[in-house]
Amino acid sequence: MKPLLIDSHCHLDRLDLSQYPEGLDGALAAAADKGVGHFLNVAINLESYPVLRDMAERHDEISLSVGVHPNETEGVDPTVEQLVSEAEHPKVVAIGETGLDFFRTEGDQRWQRDRFRNHIAAAKESKKPLIIHMREATEATLQLMQQENAQDVGGVMHCFVEDWEIAQRVLEMGFYISFSGIVTFKSAKKLQQVARNIPLESMLIETDSPYLAPVPFRGKPNQPAYLSYVAQFVADQREISLETLGQATSNNFFNLFKNAQSSLRG
């Protein structure tokens, strides 16, 4: 199948590769068979970042980000200078994932806010967009983004799960909205409304693999090949063809992550 889709958020270093004798190459080939031609390998911490960087250096179809997830409590808490330095690598297209997540944290969360501010500052200095994670912290995340003028650099709200009202606020800040396998869940009616209503030019799609597998694989380990199910579901919601959705979201990806390299480009 001709490459059509871009997995705008995955964690290739965490995939279950037991079904692929060829390892990562096998997982990428399986995705290519489903029309997935490019992958943004997203960092969670600095300790595993060298592995991600090596993957990107060996595969033209892999871009990467640098950052530390808001739930990471061990390892290096990066300074602005560290993030900016790592972002100089030609395969790094974004800062993150970063943001706020109050689902698993209790008590004082100033450290999360400080980390988020550092990532926003690094994005501004490196002139690379943000990948933002937001869970059980909607108002706090949006308020901090406004306080730090995150809209000056832009980015994507990854794995968006909020309603149309929040989506409109995100869009007003100039951020893209990315849909994961959650949009395919029967319970995700408000999210499906967002998928139908947002401008096509503001949309990305992702797997967040190995997490959040779409229907019919819900509850099982996710993989980039399953992006095709997310894409087809969203296309059906909007009553457009898979090709139209794929072309639009691929164009959006390259508009946002301007230094991404891919065989999808002419």
C-alpha positions in Angstrom: 0.0 0.0 0.0 1.2 3.5 -0.8 2.2 5.4 2.3 -0.7 7.6 3.4 -0.8 7.9 7.2 1.5 9.3 9.8 1.6 8.1 13.4 2.2 11.4 15.0 2.8 9.9 18.5 4.2 6.5 19.4 6.8 5.0 21.7 8.7 2.6 19.5 11.2 1.6 22.2 8.3 0.2 24.3 6.6 -1.9 21.6 6.1 -5.7 22.2 8.2 -7.0 19.4 7.8 -10.7 20.2 5.6 -11.3 17.2 8.2 -9.9 14.8 11.4 -12.0 14.2 12.9 -8.9 12.5 12.3 -6.8 15.6 11.5 -3.1 15.1 12.0 -3.5 11.3 9.1 -6.0 11.4 6.8 -3.7 13.3 7.6 -0.9 10.8 7.0 -3.1 7.8 3.6 -4.2 9.3 2.7 -0.6 9.7 3.8 0.2 6.1 1.5 -2.6 4.9 -1.4 -0.7 6.4 -0.3 2.6 4.8 1.6 4.1 7.7 4.7 5.8 6.3 6.2 7.9 9.0 6.4 7.8 12.8 7.1 10.4 15.5 8.9 8.5 18.3 8.1 10.5 21.4 10.4 10.7 24.4 9.2 10.0 27.9 12.5 10.5 29.8 16.2 11.4 29.1 17.5 8.0 30.1 15.8 6.2 27.1 16.3 9.2 24.7 19.6 7.8 23.3 17.7 4.7 22.2 15.1 6.8 20.4 17.8 8.9 18.8 19.5 5.7 17.5 16.3 4.5 16.0 15.7 7.8 14.2 19.3 7.8 12.9 18.8 4.3 11.4 15.4 4.9 9.9 14.5 7.8 7.6 10.8 7.3 8.4 11.3 8.0 12.1 11.4 11.5 13.6 11.7 12.0 17.4 11.1 14.4 20.2 13.0 15.2 23.4 11.4 15.7 26.7 10.3 14.3 30.1 6.8 13.1 30.7 4.9 14.8 33.6 4.5 11.5 35.4 8.3 10.7 35.4 9.5 11.1 39.0 12.9 9.4 38.7 15.8 10.2 36.5 17.0 13.5 35.1 14.7 16.5 35.4 15.9 18.5 32.4 17.0 22.1 32.4 16.0 24.4 29.5 19.6 24.3 28.3 19.6 20.5 28.2 16.4 20.3 26.2 17.6 23.0 23.7 21.0 21.2 23.3 19.3 17.9 22.5 16.8 19.6 20.2 19.7 20.6 17.9 19.8 17.0 16.6 18.4 17.2 13.0 15.9 14.4 13.6 14.3 16.1 16.7 11.1 17.8 15.5 9.4 18.6 18.8 9.8 19.2 22.5 7.9 16.8 24.8 5.9 15.0 25.7 5.3 17.5 28.4 2.3 19.0 30.3 0.4 18.2 33.4 -1.1 15.0 34.7 -2.8 15.0 38.1 -4.3 11.5 37.7 -1.4 9.8 39.4 0.0 12.6 41.5 -1.2 13.9 44.9 -0.3 16.9 47.0 2.0 19.7 45.8 2.4 19.6 42.0 4.6 22.6 41.6 7.4 20.4 40.3 5.2 19.4 37.4 4.3 23.0 36.6 8.0 24.0 36.8 9.0 21.2 34.4 6.2 22.2 32.0 7.4 25.8 32.0 11.0 24.6 31.2 9.7 22.7 28.2 7.8 25.6 26.9 10.8 27.8 27.3 13.0 25.3 25.5 10.4 25.1 22.7 10.6 28.8 22.2 14.3 28.9 22.2 14.7 25.9 19.9 11.8 27.1 17.7 10.2 23.6 17.8 6.6 22.8 18.7 5.3 21.3 21.8 3.7 17.8 22.3 1.4 18.3 25.3 0.0 15.7 27.6 -3.1 16.7 29.6 -4.8 14.4 32.0 -7.1 15.3 34.9 -5.5 18.8 34.7 -7.4 20.6 32.0 -7.8 24.0 33.4 -4.4 24.0 35.0 -2.8 23.0 31.7 -4.5 25.6 29.6 -3.9 28.4 32.1 -0.2 27.6 32.3 0.0 27.5 28.5 -1.6 31.0 28.4 0.6 32.3 31.1 3.8 31.1 29.3 2.5 32.1 25.9 2.8 28.6 24.5 0.8 29.7 21.5 3.9 31.6 20.3 5.5 28.3 19.4 2.4 26.1 19.0 2.2 22.3 19.0 -0.3 19.5 19.5 -2.6 18.3 22.3 -1.8 14.6 22.0 -4.3 11.9 22.8 -7.1 14.5 23.2 -10.0 13.3 25.3 -11.9 16.5 26.1 -15.2 17.8 24.9 -16.1 20.4 22.2 -15.9 23.4 24.5 -12.3 22.6 25.5 -11.4 21.7 21.9 -12.5 25.2 20.8 -10.2 26.8 23.4 -7.3 24.7 22.2 -8.0 25.6 18.6 -8.1 29.3 19.5 -4.6 29.0 20.8 -3.5 27.6 17.4 -2.8 24.1 18.6 -3.5 20.9 16.7 -5.7 18.2 18.2 -4.6 14.5 17.9 -6.9 11.5 18.1 -5.8 8.2 19.4 -7.6 4.8 19.7 -9.8 6.3 22.4 -11.9 7.9 19.8 -13.1 4.4 18.6 -14.4 3.5 22.1 -18.2 3.3 22.4 -18.1 5.5 25.5 -16.3 8.3 23.7 -19.3 10.1 22.4 -18.2 13.6 23.3 -14.8 13.0 21.7 -16.4 11.7 18.6 -18.3 14.9 18.3 -15.0 16.8 18.4 -13.6 14.5 15.7 -16.6 15.4 13.5 -16.5 19.1 14.2 -12.9 20.3 14.3 -11.4 21.8 11.1 -9.6 19.1 9.1 -6.6 21.3 8.9 -6.2 21.2 12.7 -6.2 17.4 13.1 -3.6 14.8 13.6 -3.9 11.0 14.3 -1.8 8.8 16.5 -1.5 5.4 18.2 0.4 6.3 21.4 1.5 2.7 21.0 2.0 0.4 22.9 -0.9 2.0 24.8 -4.5 2.7 24.0 -5.2 0.2 21.2 -8.3 1.0 19.1 -11.3 -1.2 18.7 -11.2 -4.1 17.8 -7.9 -4.5 19.8 -8.9 -2.6 22.9 -7.1 -3.9 26.0 -4.3 -5.4 23.9 -0.8 -4.0 23.2 -1.0 -1.3 20.6 1.2 -0.9 17.5 1.7 1.6 14.7 -0.1 -0.7 12.2 -3.3 -0.1 14.1 -3.3 3.6 13.1 -5.3 2.6 10.1 -8.3 1.7 12.4 -8.1 5.2 14.0 -7.9 6.8 10.6 -10.8 4.9 9.1 -13.0 5.5 12.2 -12.4 9.3 12.1 -12.9 9.3 8.3 -16.2 7.5 8.8 -17.3 10.0 11.5 -16.6 12.9 9.1 -18.1 11.0 6.1 -14.9 11.5 4.0 -12.6 9.0 2.4 -9.6 7.5 4.2 -7.5 9.0 1.5 -8.8 12.5 2.1 -8.2 12.1 5.9 -4.8 10.6 5.4 -3.6 13.4 3.0 -4.9 16.1 5.3 -3.4 14.8 8.5 -0.1 14.1 6.7 0.0 17.7 5.4 -0.8 18.9 8.9 2.0 16.9 10.3 4.6 18.4 8.0 3.1 21.9 8.5 3.6 21.5 12.3 6.8 19.5 12.4 8.6 21.4 9.6 12.0 19.7 9.7 10.5 16.1 9.6 12.0 14.0 6.9 9.9 11.4 5.1 9.5 9.3 2.0 5.9 10.7 2.0 7.3 13.9 0.6 7.9 14.2 -3.1 
